[in-house]
Amino acid sequence: MYVLNQSDTLLLMAAALFFFGMCALAMGLFVLVTRTHSKDVKKLSANAAQLVQKGIAEDVAQLVSGATALLDGVQQLVKTATGVGIFLTSLGLALMAGGFWVVLQVNWA
């Protein structure tokens, strides 16, 4: 049976931190790339803008207010997705830095 000493435990912890950091970084970048620049969000924004233009031209107040609320919702959705992506990316970088720091604390002698 293999016994783990302090150096082995620290290296195992560092590897786990670095691995989880890489996973969080990848997920954050994936969210930033896919969720904030989605075709559906762009299409929805364009259609809502056309609704606002049509509502203003025909003087339909409820249509304009509904389309404005829709545009605000889409904008909030993009902000939320961007925030989640930035948080995951930052968390991943911090975990990777923590794993590197733990490796530096190991006594190799």
HUVEN-V101810 format. One record per residue. N is the residue number from 0. RES is the residue in one letter. SS is DSSP state (a for helix, b for strand, c for the rest). PHI is phi in whole degrees, 0 to 359 (none if undefined). D_FIRST is the distance of its C-alpha to the first C-alpha in whole Angstrom. Layout:
n=N res=RES ss=SS phi=PHI d_first=D_FIRST
n=N res=RES ss=SS phi=PHI d_first=D_FIRST
//
This chain:
n=0 res=M ss=c phi=none d_first=0
n=1 res=Y ss=c phi=270 d_first=4
n=2 res=V ss=c phi=259 d_first=6
n=3 res=L ss=c phi=274 d_first=10
n=4 res=N ss=c phi=265 d_first=13
n=5 res=Q ss=a phi=296 d_first=16
n=6 res=S ss=a phi=296 d_first=17
n=7 res=D ss=a phi=296 d_first=14
n=8 res=T ss=a phi=296 d_first=15
n=9 res=L ss=a phi=296 d_first=19
n=10 res=L ss=a phi=293 d_first=19
n=11 res=L ss=a phi=296 d_first=17
n=12 res=M ss=a phi=296 d_first=20
n=13 res=A ss=a phi=296 d_first=23
n=14 res=A ss=a phi=296 d_first=22
n=15 res=A ss=a phi=295 d_first=22
n=16 res=L ss=a phi=300 d_first=25
n=17 res=F ss=a phi=295 d_first=27
n=18 res=F ss=a phi=296 d_first=26
n=19 res=F ss=a phi=295 d_first=28
n=20 res=G ss=a phi=296 d_first=30
n=21 res=M ss=a phi=295 d_first=31
n=22 res=C ss=a phi=295 d_first=31
n=23 res=A ss=a phi=295 d_first=34
n=24 res=L ss=a phi=297 d_first=36
n=25 res=A ss=a phi=296 d_first=36
n=26 res=M ss=a phi=295 d_first=37
n=27 res=G ss=a phi=296 d_first=40
n=28 res=L ss=a phi=294 d_first=41
n=29 res=F ss=a phi=298 d_first=41
n=30 res=V ss=a phi=296 d_first=43
n=31 res=L ss=a phi=297 d_first=45
n=32 res=V ss=a phi=283 d_first=46
n=33 res=T ss=a phi=271 d_first=47
n=34 res=R ss=a phi=277 d_first=48
n=35 res=T ss=c phi=275 d_first=50
n=36 res=H ss=c phi=242 d_first=52
n=37 res=S ss=c phi=285 d_first=52
n=38 res=K ss=a phi=295 d_first=55
n=39 res=D ss=a phi=295 d_first=56
n=40 res=V ss=a phi=295 d_first=56
n=41 res=K ss=a phi=295 d_first=59
n=42 res=K ss=a phi=295 d_first=61
n=43 res=L ss=a phi=296 d_first=61
n=44 res=S ss=a phi=295 d_first=62
n=45 res=A ss=a phi=295 d_first=65
n=46 res=N ss=a phi=294 d_first=66
n=47 res=A ss=a phi=293 d_first=66
n=48 res=A ss=a phi=296 d_first=68
n=49 res=Q ss=a phi=294 d_first=71
n=50 res=L ss=a phi=297 d_first=71
n=51 res=V ss=a phi=297 d_first=72
n=52 res=Q ss=a phi=298 d_first=74
n=53 res=K ss=a phi=294 d_first=76
n=54 res=G ss=a phi=294 d_first=76
n=55 res=I ss=a phi=292 d_first=78
n=56 res=A ss=a phi=293 d_first=80
n=57 res=E ss=a phi=263 d_first=81
n=58 res=D ss=c phi=59 d_first=81
n=59 res=V ss=c phi=250 d_first=78
n=60 res=A ss=a phi=293 d_first=77
n=61 res=Q ss=a phi=293 d_first=74
n=62 res=L ss=a phi=296 d_first=73
n=63 res=V ss=a phi=293 d_first=73
n=64 res=S ss=a phi=293 d_first=71
n=65 res=G ss=a phi=293 d_first=68
n=66 res=A ss=a phi=292 d_first=68
n=67 res=T ss=a phi=295 d_first=67
n=68 res=A ss=a phi=297 d_first=65
n=69 res=L ss=a phi=295 d_first=63
n=70 res=L ss=a phi=296 d_first=63
n=71 res=D ss=a phi=296 d_first=61
n=72 res=G ss=a phi=296 d_first=59
n=73 res=V ss=a phi=295 d_first=58
n=74 res=Q ss=a phi=297 d_first=58
n=75 res=Q ss=a phi=294 d_first=55
n=76 res=L ss=a phi=298 d_first=53
n=77 res=V ss=a phi=294 d_first=53
n=78 res=K ss=a phi=297 d_first=52
n=79 res=T ss=a phi=295 d_first=49
n=80 res=A ss=a phi=297 d_first=48
n=81 res=T ss=a phi=295 d_first=48
n=82 res=G ss=a phi=297 d_first=47
n=83 res=V ss=a phi=296 d_first=44
n=84 res=G ss=a phi=297 d_first=43
n=85 res=I ss=a phi=294 d_first=44
n=86 res=F ss=a phi=297 d_first=41
n=87 res=L ss=a phi=294 d_first=38
n=88 res=T ss=a phi=295 d_first=39
n=89 res=S ss=a phi=295 d_first=39
n=90 res=L ss=a phi=299 d_first=36
n=91 res=G ss=a phi=298 d_first=34
n=92 res=L ss=a phi=295 d_first=35
n=93 res=A ss=a phi=294 d_first=34
n=94 res=L ss=a phi=294 d_first=31
n=95 res=M ss=a phi=295 d_first=31
n=96 res=A ss=a phi=295 d_first=32
n=97 res=G ss=a phi=296 d_first=30
n=98 res=G ss=a phi=297 d_first=27
n=99 res=F ss=a phi=296 d_first=28
n=100 res=W ss=a phi=296 d_first=29
n=101 res=V ss=a phi=296 d_first=26
n=102 res=V ss=a phi=298 d_first=25
n=103 res=L ss=a phi=292 d_first=28
n=104 res=Q ss=c phi=274 d_first=26
n=105 res=V ss=c phi=285 d_first=23
n=106 res=N ss=c phi=273 d_first=23
n=107 res=W ss=c phi=279 d_first=22
n=108 res=A ss=c phi=276 d_first=23
//
